[in-house]
Amino acid sequence: MNIHKYQDNVDTDVIIPARYLNITDRAELARHAMEDIDTEFVARVRPGDIMVAGKNFGCGSSREHAPIVLKECGISFIIAESFARIFFRNAINIGLAIIECPEAAQAISVGDQVSVDVEAGIITANGKQYDFAPFPAFLQEIIKTGGLVELAKAGGLD
């Protein structure tokens, strides 16, 4: 598990540049994730990796492509000081776990060992624990199922 760390105000145009939005294949689209801010991201990222960021992660346009490409790349969690509201909702809708925890986001560095207990609301990094408000059960179910569409297919939307 790797940590990919970014600063404040990473916008959706940096997460997935607009010039690629005509690509419909998710795997192909994901090959361009973060390339304008981190040219080595796609080569380094592995399934289960964690992204850590500063304030206002995902600001900019409302495109769902941004959380989709990060999930497609294998990012399991994004821990940030704060998220843009529309990015937050889009991430939940597609089943990408995002956690607001300013203390952890500031303390975690590339190379750290990090684990996340979503149900308990605890991030452990280098032996230190950081608490965050756990998601309500219905949001945990959306994330666990892989997003709203997958939950609907499974008959979980009443």
C-alpha positions in Angstrom: 0.0 0.0 0.0 1.4 3.4 -1.1 0.5 6.9 0.0 0.0 9.5 -2.7 0.0 13.0 -1.1 -1.1 16.2 -2.6 -1.7 19.8 -1.3 -4.7 22.1 -1.2 -7.2 22.8 -4.0 -6.5 19.8 -6.2 -9.3 20.4 -8.8 -11.1 18.0 -11.0 -9.3 19.3 -14.1 -6.0 18.1 -12.5 -7.5 14.8 -11.4 -8.6 14.1 -15.0 -7.8 16.7 -17.6 -10.8 17.8 -19.7 -9.0 16.8 -22.9 -9.6 13.1 -22.1 -13.3 13.3 -21.2 -14.4 11.9 -24.5 -12.8 8.5 -23.6 -15.6 6.2 -22.4 -13.5 3.2 -21.4 -12.7 3.6 -17.7 -9.4 1.8 -17.8 -8.2 4.0 -20.7 -9.5 7.1 -19.0 -7.7 6.2 -15.8 -4.3 6.1 -17.6 -4.5 9.9 -17.6 -5.3 10.4 -13.9 -3.3 13.1 -12.2 -0.9 13.5 -15.1 -0.9 17.3 -15.1 0.2 17.4 -11.4 2.0 14.0 -11.0 3.3 12.4 -14.2 4.4 9.3 -12.3 1.1 8.7 -10.5 -0.3 6.1 -12.9 3.0 4.2 -12.9 3.2 4.1 -9.1 -0.4 3.6 -8.1 -1.4 0.1 -7.0 -4.8 -1.4 -5.9 -5.4 -0.6 -2.2 -3.3 2.6 -2.2 -4.4 5.7 -0.2 -4.5 9.2 -1.4 -4.0 12.0 1.1 -4.7 15.7 0.4 -5.1 19.1 1.9 -8.2 21.4 1.8 -10.9 21.5 -0.9 -9.9 18.3 -2.7 -12.0 17.9 -5.9 -12.9 21.5 -6.4 -13.8 22.7 -9.8 -16.3 21.1 -12.1 -18.9 18.6 -11.1 -17.7 15.8 -13.4 -18.0 12.3 -12.0 -15.0 11.3 -14.0 -12.7 12.5 -11.3 -13.6 10.0 -8.5 -14.2 7.3 -11.1 -10.6 7.5 -12.4 -9.1 7.4 -8.9 -11.2 4.4 -8.0 -10.3 2.7 -11.3 -6.6 3.3 -10.6 -7.0 1.4 -7.3 -7.3 4.1 -4.7 -9.1 2.6 -1.8 -9.5 5.7 0.4 -8.9 9.4 0.1 -8.1 11.2 3.3 -8.2 15.0 3.1 -8.6 18.1 5.3 -11.8 18.8 3.3 -13.5 18.0 0.1 -15.5 20.0 -2.4 -19.1 19.2 -1.8 -19.9 17.9 -5.3 -16.8 15.7 -5.4 -17.7 14.3 -2.0 -21.2 13.3 -3.3 -19.9 11.9 -6.6 -17.3 9.8 -4.7 -19.9 8.3 -2.5 -22.2 7.7 -5.5 -19.6 5.6 -7.2 -18.5 3.8 -4.1 -15.2 5.5 -3.3 -14.5 6.0 0.4 -13.5 9.5 1.3 -12.6 10.7 4.8 -12.4 14.2 6.2 -9.8 14.2 8.9 -7.6 17.3 8.9 -5.2 16.0 11.6 -4.5 12.8 9.7 -4.2 14.5 6.4 -1.6 16.9 7.8 0.4 14.2 9.6 0.5 11.4 7.0 3.5 11.4 4.6 4.5 9.4 1.6 6.0 6.1 2.9 3.9 6.0 6.1 2.0 2.8 7.1 -1.7 3.7 7.2 -4.8 1.7 8.0 -8.4 2.8 8.1 -11.4 1.4 10.0 -14.4 3.0 8.4 -16.9 1.5 10.7 -15.1 2.6 13.9 -14.0 6.0 12.4 -10.2 5.4 13.1 -7.2 6.1 11.0 -3.9 4.6 12.2 -0.7 6.0 10.8 2.7 5.2 12.2 1.2 4.0 15.5 -0.9 7.1 16.1 -4.7 7.1 15.9 -6.8 9.8 14.4 -10.6 9.8 14.9 -13.1 10.8 12.2 -16.9 10.7 12.1 -17.8 7.3 10.7 -20.2 7.2 7.8 -23.8 6.5 8.6 -24.8 2.9 7.9 -26.6 3.7 4.6 -23.4 5.4 3.2 -21.3 2.5 4.3 -23.6 0.2 2.4 -23.3 2.3 -0.7 -19.5 2.3 -0.5 -19.3 -1.4 0.4 -21.6 -2.4 -2.6 -19.5 -0.3 -5.0 -21.8 2.7 -5.5 -25.5 3.6 -6.0 -25.8 1.8 -9.3 -24.4 -1.5 -7.9 -26.6 -1.1 -4.8 -29.7 -0.7 -7.0 -28.8 -3.8 -9.1 -28.5 -5.7 -5.8 -32.0 -4.6 -4.8 -30.7 -2.5 -2.0 -32.5 0.7 -2.7 -36.0 0.9 -1.1 
